[in-house]
């Protein structure tokens, strides 16, 4: 059972501290029984231990120096107190002085010294202590053996930990529980569980809780195992769960979304009398908030006489996640004290609601600001279009070289339509050797996709290959999306293949990318693969599928996909109905499309009717087109596409008077058309062109080339085609 886990020992041995960190201790004197202590010595030791326990180190030192007879118990109190306070070197110094004094060592002496070595990861010093323990024959003492095992596991020496347990556990029952803890510490959960099952009864709560806690930190499947172990623990005839056990179980329920099981655990808490423990109440509030049972979370919170800071913050976060900002504000205002986390949560809540001034007020009111606070406020300013203010705050804190700060500024540039500035900032980030994160690449790839700069995207991809982030869901999806939007379908599919566990966003990006690049049948094939991987589609997935079906002319397939949305618990929106109308219209089924619109459970807007009008243009259905156009005109539509579509229908049928009327009506709307835009990347430079743009430095050469192209087109085009082209300009 234990031999199977021996292989990882080499990995842990590399983490040993170098010899220079360990203090070499002088040889230990032989161990002997503790001598008869007088009342004065015992009293002095007790006072000294009490002072150290309250961290009154100076007073304790004076008391120790003034003690006329320094017995072993006094020395033990000295370095035990130092070890508790985390002063490992002081504890070892005291041990050295005791050795030089020639006093006999007791079981407590070895346990305290080993405890100090374990806390300070002083492997070499602890090994010397172990040598003296073996020499003195004290290795079989129960507390000494347990202390040795804890020491080696704390220093990440798995081989020594196993060897010690194998040699001593048959004579020392105290070793079983520390060995279980050690295996969990090494991440060997299955081995720890096997050992727990073979541990002689009664098994203690510490071993049970450690194994349960270890499983709760793993995957959802591991969390399920933790809940199973908790049920077995309750049935075990040994120790009862403590507050740490319940906390671990409740955290597992949160991760799994097992609210019903969590309510049962809450019942156990009430019967056990733990429901008012601060550690557990925070986990309970988190459980009910994560399952959208905020009223139950509030009941738990209101039963507390003095809610802890972490519990209050958990409740505030729950209210914010449900959009209940005013309730979060009420909890915040009633808290007796706040920390930076409390302020950051409320700033986030106000930011989501667009309440910039409230964000500023809280930010100015904060007594202590940390990097999280500064980054949060900077993000709020950038998201609300206050680029100059956000940039000013960035200049104040950028020298901290915090990755989140730089990521926020990169995202801020993108949100404010300055993707090129985001790419320039990344260059500075590289020059200053600031650490990257997955969010860095997600933002930069989005910037490249926005301006269609394929070469810049490949450069970012090159930097990405130096990290392990390309298998990350978000980064891999952003990389594939960038390649799709830049027209490089093969690179996009390759990027998707590197994602370890594609989620619904990853699959949706591939489906939509293929549909937008004309690979309609491949998009539908990818949807089948997505279902075989047991990933459920979302609303955006179906939009891409309907577009692909429409472009491929697969009416029956597309309508089948449309009707399957309910199977996945999705309700079609107006956008889905518009795609379905376009699907029917592209095959000339204008009458069927009209009936489909009339049977829609949601009101049809101008976009839906506009899709049908476009279908009438495709099929040259003048009667239906006039009827739909009149409906759109009565709806007061300002969409230019409706008028352009009708003018094209009239032009195709030679009804020039009607063309003039429609064009005149379009001009009377005084609607300003968003100028068309296109771009091309040549030698790492993106050239952007707008309609009627006269600013390009090589415009004369470009116009000459366009005139030549138009002349060639006019030679090979029919007159009606030229009319339609002119109407669309």
N, C-alpha and C positions, 0 to 999 in steps of 0.2 A: 504493500500500500504506500509506504513512505518512500521506497526506493524509486518509484516512478517520478517523483518530483525532484530527484537529485540533480538532474541535468541543468536546471537554471542556475546552479551555484556559481558557475564561472561568470555569468552576467553580473551577479551581485558582487562578486569578489573585486570587479573592476572599480566598484564605488568605494572601496576602502580609503580612508584618509591616508595621506602620505605619512611616513614615519616622523617627519619633522613636527607633526601636530601633536604627537603623543609625548607625555612626560614620563621619563624613565624613573620608576620608583625603586628605592633601595630594597634589599632583600627583606622579606617579612620575617618577624620572629615566629617561633612555633606557637600554634594556637593552644590555648588551655582553657579550662573552665574559668568563669568569672570569679574573682576573689570576693570575699565577704566585704560588702560595702557598708560604710557607716551611714547613718541617717543624714549627716551633713553632705556627703558626696551625692547621695540620691536626690536630696532637695536641690542642691546646686545644679545638678543635671536637668532636673525638671524645669527649674526657672530658666536655665539657659535655652532649653528646647522651646519653651513658651515664647521667649523673646525672639528667637530665630523664626518661629512660626509667624510672628507678627512683623517680620522683616526689620526688627530693631537691631540691626547688625552691630552697630557701635556699642550699644549697651550690653549686648550679649558678649562681645569680645572682652569688655571690661570685667564682666562677671566671671568669665572663664579664666582670665589672667589672675584674678583675685582669689580663685579657688585654691586653697592650700593643698588639697589632695585631688589631683586630677585622675579620676578613675576612668576605666574604659567606657563606662556609660556616658561620661561627660564628653569624651572624645567623639563617641558615636553621635551624640546630640549635635556636636559642632558640624561635622561634615554632612550629617543628614539634613540639618537646617540649611546649609549652603546649597545642597543639591536641590532641595525643594524650591529655593529662590532662583534656581537656574545658574548659580555661581559655581560652575563646575571646577574651574581652576582653584578657587578657594577651598572647595571640598577636597580636592586632591592634595593641596598644600597641607591641609590639616591632617590628612592621612599620612603624609610623609613625616610630619613632626611626631605623630603618635608612634610610628615605627621606630623613629630614632630614640624615643623615650623608653623603648623596650617593654611597653605594656602588652599584656596578652590580648590576642584578638578573639572576638566572640563571633557568633553566627550573625548578629546584627551588624558587626563591623564589616564583614565581607559583603553583606547585602547592601549596605549603604554605599560602600566604595564602588561596587558593581553598578548600582543605580546611577551614581554620578558619572561613571564611564559611559553608561548607556545613553544618558541624556546628552553628553558632549560628543558622542560617537568617537570616544577615545579607545580605538581598537587595541593598539599596542599596550597601553597601560592596563586595559582589562585582561589581556592575555597574560600579562605578568602576574596579575592578581590570581587568575585561574591556576597558574603554575604553583603559586604558594598554597592555594586551596588544596590541590592534589597532593602536594608535599606534606601538608598537615593532616590529610585524611578527612577533610571537612566536606568533600564533594557530595557525600551521601546525606548531609544535613538537608532537610526539606526546603527551607527558605533559601539556603545557599544555591541548591540546584535550580530552583525556580528563577533566582536572580541571574544565574549564569545563562540560562536559556533566554531570558528576556534581553540580556546584554548582547548576545550574539545576533539575535534577530533584529535588535535595534541598530546594530552595525551592519546589517544586510549581509551577514555571512551565513548563507543557507546551509552550506556543507557542514559547518561546525554545529549549527543548530540541530540538524538531523542527527549527527553523530552523538551529540550530548544526550538527546532524547532517547536514542536507541540504547545507549549504555546505562541510563539511569531510571527510565520510566517504570521499570518493574519494581524498583525499590522506593520510588518517590511518586506518590499519587498526586502531588501538587504540580507535576510537570505537564499533565494532560491539557489543562486549560490554557497555560501559556503557549503550548505548542500549537494549539488550534489558532490562537491569536497570531502567532508567528506566521503560520501558513497563509492566513488572510492578509497579513502585512506584505507577504511576498506575491500576493495576487493568485495564489493557488487555491481557489475556492473549492473546487471539487475534492482536492486532497484534504482540505480543512473539514469539509462535510463528512468525508469518510472517517476521519479521525474522531470527529464529534460523535458519530454513531457508535464507534468502538470505545468511547470513553466510559470508564466505570461509573455507574450511577451512585449517587445523584450528580448529574451534570450541573455546573453552576451557571448562573444567569450571564456571567461575563462571557463565557464561551458561546452560548446561544446567541447573545446579542451581537457579538463580533461577527459571527457567520452571517446572520440575517442582515446586518449593516453592510457587509461586503457584497452580498448579492444585490442590495438595493442600488448600488452604485454602477451596476452593469446595464445591460440592455433591458428592454421590456420583458423579454423572456426570463431574464435573471430576477427581475422584480417580482414576477409571478412565482418563482421559486422561493423568494423571500417570504411571500405571504403563505405559501405552503408550509415552510419551516415554522412560521409563527404559530400556525394551527397545531403542528406537532409539538411545539414547545408548550402550548397550553395543556396538552394531554400528557406531558411528561411529568412523572412523579418526582419532581425536584424543586428547583427554585422557581419563583414566579417572575414574570416580566417586570422590568423597572421602567423608569421614564425614558431612558435611552432606547430601550427595546421598542416602546410604543412610538417614539419619535421616528425611528427608522421605518417601521411598518407604515406609518401614515405618509411618510415621504414616498414610499413605494406605491402607495395607493394614488398619490398625486401624479406620479410619472405614468402610471398605467391607466389613469382615468377610472379607477375602480372605486367610485363614490359609494356604492352600496356596501362593499366590504369595509370601507372607511367608516361608515356609520356604525357597523357592527363593532369595530374597534373602539369607537367612541363610547358605545355601551359598556365594553369591558373597562374602559378608563373610569367611567362613573362608578362602577361596582368596586374598582380597585382603589378609588380615592385619589387618582392622579389627575383628574380633569382640570385642576387649578394650577398645575405646574406650568411655569412660564415657557419652558422648552416645548411642552406638548401643545399648549394653547396656540402657539404660533403655527405648529404643524396642522392643527385642526382648522384654523382660519384659512390656511393655505389650501387645505383639502376642499373646503366648501366654496372658496373663491374659484378654484380651478374647475369645479363642476357647476359653476354659475348659480350656486345656491347661496347667494350673498346674504339673504335674510337669515339663514342658519348661521352663517359666519358672524353676522351681527349679534345673534343671540349668544354665541360663545363669547364674543368680545364684551358684551354688556354685563356678563356674569363675573367679569374680572374686577376686583376692587381697584387694582392699580395695573392696567395693561402695560406690558413691556414695550419698549421702543420698537423692537423687531416685529412684535405682533401688530402694533398699530400700523407700521409701514406695510406689512403684508396685506392688511385690510384695505389700506389706501390703494395699493397696487391692484387689488381685486376690483374695487370700484372703478378705477381708471380703465381697466381692461373691458369693462362692460359699458363704458361711456358715461358713467354716473359721476361726473366731475363735482357736482354740488355736494353729493354725499361724501366724496373724498375730502372736499374742502371742510365739511363739518367735522369729520374725524380729525383732520389736521389742526383745526382751530381749538379742539378740546384737549389736545395732547399737552401734558405738563412740560414736556421738553421735546426738542426736535434735533435731529442730526442732519448731516448733509444729504443723506438718503431721502429723508422726508421732504426736504426742499426740492431735490432733484425730481422726485415723483410728481410733485405738484406743478413744477415748471413744465414737465412733460405733458401733464394733463391739460394745462392751459394752452400749450403749443398745439396740441391736437385740435382744440376748439378754436384756434386762431386768435387767442386772447394775448396778444403780444405785450400789451401794457401790464397785464397781471404777471406775466413772466418776468418782465423787468422789475416790477415792484418786489417780487419775492427774491430775485437775484440780488438786488441792492440790500435787502433786509437780512440776507444770510450772514450769520456771525463768522462762520468759517467756510471758506470756499476751497474745494479741492479740484483736481483735474477733471473729475467727472462733472462737477458743477460748471466749470468754465467751458468744457466741451459741449455740455447740454445747451448752455446759453448761446454759444456760437452757432450750433446747429439750428436753434430756434430762429435766430436772426437770418441765417442763410435761407432757411425754408420759407420765410415770410418775405423774401425779396429784398432784405436789407443787406445787400452785398457789401457796401462800404463799411457798415458797422461790424459785420461779421469778420471782414478782412482786418479791421483795426484790432479786434480782439485776438485774431489769429496771430498778428504780429507781436502781441504782448506775450503769448504763451508758446510760440513755435520753437523757441530755444530749448524747451523742455524735451523736445524730440519724442513726444508721445505719439505713437502710431495712430491712435484714435483722432487726435487733433488734426493730423495731416490728412487722414481719410475724410474727415468731416469737411475740410476745406476743398478737397478734390470733388467731393459730392456736391458741395455748395456751388462751385463753378458750373458743374453740369446742370444743376437745378435752375441756375440763372442763365442758361443758354450760352455758356462760355466753355464748351468742351475742349477747345484748343488750350485754354489757360490751365485746365486740369492736367493735360498731358505735359505742359511745361513745368507744372509744379511737381509732377512725378520725377522729372529729370533732376530737379533740385533735391528731391527726396533721396534719389539714388546717390547723388554726389555727397550728401551728408551722411550716408550709410544708416539711414533711419529704417528700422525694421518694417517689413511688409506684413500684411495679414491678408486673409482671403477677401475681406471687404475692399482692400486696396485694388485688387485686380478686377473684382466685380464692377467697381465704379469706372475704372479706366477702360475696360472693354465696352461698357455702355457708352462712354464718350466716343470711342472709335466707331461704334455702330451708328451713333447719332450723325456723325459727319461723313460716314462712309469711307474712312481712310483705311484701306486694307493693309498697306505697308506698315502703318503705325500699329495696327492691331497685331500684325505678325511680330513686331518688335516687342510688344507687351507679352505676347505668347512666349517669346524667347526668354524673357525674364521669368515668366511663370514656370518654365521648364526647370529652372534652377531650384524650385521649391517643390513641396509635395501637395500643393494646393490644387493641381489640375484634376485630381480625383474628387475634389469637394463638389457637392451638389450645386451650390450657388455659383461657384467659379466656373465649373464645367458648363453649366447652362448659359452663363454670360458669354463664355468663349464660343460656344456653338451659335448662339444668337448673333454675335458679332460677325461671324463668318457668313451666316445666312443673309444678313442684311447687307453685307458687302458683296454678295453674289457668289461666294466660294462654297458651293454645296458640298464638295468632297471633303474639304477641310472641316466643315461644320460637322459632318457625320463622323469624321475621325475624332474630333474633340468630344463628341457625345459618347463615343466608345470608351473613352478613358474614365468616364464617371463610374465610380464603384457601385453605387446604389442609386440609379436615377429615380427621382421622385416625379410627382405629377407635373411639376413645373418644367422639369427637364424633357419629359416626353412631349408635353404641349409645345415647347419651343421647337422641337424637331418637326412635329406635325405641321405647325403653322409655317415654319421656315420652308419646308418642302412645298407646301401649298402656294406660298408667295413666289417661289422660284420656278413654278411650272411643273414640278414633279408631283402631280396630283395623285396618281395611282400609288406611288411610293408612300405618300402621306397616309393613305388608307391602309397600306400594308403595315406601317409603323404602329397604327392604332391597334391592329390585331396583336402585334408583339407586346404592346403596352398591356393589353388585357391578359395575355398569357403570363406576364410578370406580376399579375394580381395588383396592378396599380389602377385605381379608380379615376376616371376622367373628371374634369371640372367643366364649368361653363365655357371657359376660354378654349378648352380642347375641342368642344363641339363646334365652336365658331370656325376653327381651322378646318375641321372635317367637312362642314357644310360648304365652305368656300372651295375646298378641293373637289367635292362632288359636283358642284355647279360648274367649275372650270372643265372638269372631265366629261360633263354631260351625263352623269350617272344619276338620273332623277330618282329612280326606284331605290337605289342604294342610299342616296342622300336623304330621302324622306324616311327610310327605315332607321337611319342614324338619328334623325330628328326626333322620331317617336320613341326612340330608346332612352331618351334623357330621363324620363320618369323612372326607368328601371334603376338608375343610379341616384335617385332621390333629388334630381335637379329639375327646377321649374324653368321652362324656356322664357327668355326675356324678349323684348321688342327686337333686339339685335338678332336673335335666333330666328324669329319670324321673318325678319327682313331677308336673311340669307335663304330661308326656305322659299320666299317669293321669288328671289333672284334665281334660285335653282329651277323652279317651275317655268319661269319666264324665259330662261335661256334656251329652252327646247320648244318655245312657241306655244306653251300651254297657258296662254293669257287668261282664258276663261276659268280654268281650274285655279289659277293663281288668284283671280278675283274672288272666287268662292272661298278659297282658303283664308283670305283677308277678312271676309265678312264673318267667318266662323271663329276668328281669333278670340280667346277669352280676355285679351287685353285690348284697350283702344288702339287703333292703328294711327300712327302719326304720319307726318309728311314724308319721312324717310321711307316708310313701308310703301306708301302709294307711289313715291318716286321710283322705287325699285320696279314696281309694276309698269310705270310709264317707260322706263328704260327697256323693259321687256317688249313693250309695244313697238319701240323703235327697232329692236332686233328683228321682230317678225313683221314689221310694216302694217300693224293692225291699227288703221286710222280710226275706226269707229271706237274701239276700246281706248285708244290713246286720247282722243278728244274728250271722252267721258271722264277719264282719270285726270287729265289736265284741268278740266273745269272744276273737278272736286278740289284739286290742289289750289287753284286760284281762289275758290270760295273759302278755303281754309286760311287764306292770307299768307300763303307760303312765300318766303323770300329766298328760297333755294334757286339759284340760277340754273341748276341742272335740269329742273322741270321745264323751263322755258327753252333751254338749248335743245333738249330732247325733242320737244314738239316742233321746233323750227327745223330740226333735221328730218323729222318725219315728213313735214310739209315739203321740204326741199326735195326729198327723194321721190315724192309723188308729183313734183312739178307744180305745187300750189304756191306760187311765189307771192301772191297777195297775202296769203295767210302767214307766210314767212315774215313779211315786212311787219304785219300787225303784232306778231309775237315778239319780234325784236324790239319794236317800239315800246311794247308793254314792259319788256325787260329793262330798257333804258330808263323808264319812268320810275323804277323801283329805287334808283339811286343807291343800289347796293354795291359795295366795293368788293371786287373779287380778290381773294388772296392771291398774290402773284405766284405763278408757277416757278419752281426752283429745281435745278438739276446741278450735278457736280461730277467732276472726274478727277482722278488722282494721277498725276504725271510726275515722276521723279520725286516722290515724297512730298509733293505740293498738291493740295486740294484746290481745284479751281471751281468756284461757285458761280452759277449763272442764274439771274432772275429775269423775268419778262421785262423787256424794254430797258435792260441794264446797259449803261454806257460807260461803266467804270473799269472794265477790264483793260489792262495795259496793251493787250494785243487784239483789241476789238476790231481794228480795220481788217486784219488778216482773217479773223473769224467771220466777219460779215461777207467778205469776198467768197469764202468757202461756202457759206450758207446760200448765197445767191447762185453759185454754181450748182449746188445740190437741188435747189428749187427749180432751176431751169431743166435739169434732168427729169425731175418728178413731173413737171408740166408736160413734157413730151410724151410720157408713158401713162398719163392719167386721163380718165374720162372727165367731161365738163362737170357732171353732177358731183363727182368726188371732190373737185376743186371748190365747189360751192360749200359743200359740207365742211371741208377743211377751213375755209375762211370764216364760217360761222362759229367754229369752235375756237378760233384764235381770240 
